[in-house]
Amino acid sequence: PKDVDIDEMAEVIKRRIPGVKAVHDVHVWVITSHMYAMTAHVIVDDIPLSRSREILEKINKLVNGQFNISHTNIQFEVR
C-alpha cells in the first residue's frame, strides 16, 4: 500500500517496543481497501517464550493503531 512506509514502520517497531533489536524482511499488502496484512522477521534477545508473546502483542497493537495493519505473521529470530 502506498500509504505505509515500510522502513518507517520497522524503525517505529524497533524504537517503541522494548526487546526488539531489529526488524527486516517486511512485507505489507492489501487484503481489502481498508484491511492490510504484514509479515516480518523480528530480531530479539534470547528470551523466554512468554516474553516473546508479550512483544508480539505490542507489535500487533502498534501496527494496527498506527499503520492500520490488522493481520500479521511475525517470525522471531535470536541474535
Steps between C-alpha positions, in 0.01 A plus 500: 500500500625847413405649837721260702869588519657161577836644609328743736281224641800274567679787675195586712468136611869490593486831690172451684500130594750404771691185412488550122851539360415514129224438247562375146344311208180701544216457251167682510210446264134593461233242580211742442494877456516553877672180616876446484715199586868484592775244538831583666808351661567652843838461669488472879734392778486140618183533711238267650206407279263688732697821437480452123120481530502836678715653225270354232193653664672841517603481134146406395349786701752751361468408132122484523469837671762691303506328159152338476648149470259246644662170401862415582736207476812568707804274500732555797874454458760494777834675458 
